[in-house]
Each structure stands twice: as C-alpha cells, then as structure tokens.
Amino acid sequence: MSEVKMQYSVVENMSKMLEVAADFAESNHNKLMQVVAAIQSNDEKGLIGDAAAEYYFDQLKTKFDSLIKNCRDMSGDVLGAVKAIRDGDTTASTRFAG
C-alpha cells in the first residue's frame, strides 16, 4: 500500500472554500426567493412573472438546494479526511514509542 501524504493546511483551506461556496450559493438562493416572492405578490405579475416563478420552482430551486448540500457535504468529507489522516499519524507515531 502506498503512503498517503497530505498538506493539512491546503486541504483545510479547501474545506473552508467549499463552505464559502455553499454560503454564497445559499445567499443567492435566498435573494432569488425574495425576487420570486415579490413577483408573486405583485398584483400585476402577468405571464412573465408567472413564468419566472414557475421556472424558479421547477428548475432552479432544486439545483440550488443540491449545490448547497453537496458543497457542505464535501466540506465535511474533506475536513474528515484531514482529521482521520492527521489523527492516524499522531496515533501511529506515539503507539510504538519506546
């Protein structure tokens, strides 16, 4: 089995950037929901407003939800990998110390 090497700080930064991406997507998602709500509450929304709201709920909402969830999941997975390897290295290095 080959040795696994990891630059912990680089991988931890990757985890942080995935969280930033999730936060950014969530912020944009919330802003779009506000726009759709404003369109829906407008008495004169008409055909274009209906189409925009329908498109958002049929197409964009699930994609935003998926993007946010996947970024958060990957962030946790990457951070978990760092902890597992670092903790494993620490445990292994002290386990057989004389």
N, C-alpha and C positions, 0 to 999 in steps of 0.2 A: 504494500500500500504506500502511495506517495505521501510525502509530508505536506500538510496544509499550512501555508503561510498567509498571514493577513496583516495589513496595516490597519490597526484598530481605529485610529483617528479618521482615516479616509472612509472606512465603512460606516462608522458612526455618523460622519457628515452626510453620507448617502442616505442614511435613515432619516436624518433631520430634514434633508431636502425633499424626501418623499412626504414627510409631514407638512412641509411648507406647500408643496404641490396640492395636497389634499385640502389644506386650509384655503388656498387660493381658489380651487375649484368649488369648494363649499360656499365661499363668499360670492363668487359669480353666480352660482346656482341660486343663492338667496336673492340676489339682485334681480335675476331673471324672474323669479317667482313674484317679486314685488311688481315688476313691469306687467306680468300676466294678470296679476290681481287688479292692477289699475285699469288695464284694458277691459277686464271682465266687469268691473264696477261702473264703467263708463256707460251711460245710457245710450250713447250713440256709437257703440262699438262696431256695429255693422259686420259685413262679410270679412273684411281684413282682420279685424280684432278677433272674431271667432276663429278664423283660420290660424292666426298666430297662437292663440291659446290652445287650440287643438294640436297644433304641431308641437308645442312645448310639452304638453302632457303625453302625447303619443310617441314622440321621438327623443326629445332632449332630456326630460326628467330621468328616465331610466339610465341613460348614458352618463349623466352627471352622478347619479347615485352609485353606479357601478365604478366610475372613475375614482370617486372619493373613497369608497370601500376598498378598492384594490390598492390605492396608494397607502392607506392606513395599514392594511394587511401586510403589504410588502415592507413598510417601515418597521413594523413589529417583527417580521421574519428576519430582516437584515440585522436588527438590533439583537434578536435572539441568537443569531449565528455568532455575532461578536461575543456575546456573553458566554455561549457554550464553548467556543474555542478558547477564549481567554481564561475562563474558569477551569476548563480542562487542562490547559497549560499550567496553570497555577497548582492545581491539584496534583498533576503528574510530577511537577518539579519538586514538590515537597513530600510526596508519598514515599519516595525511596531514599530520601536524605538520611544520612547516617548520623 
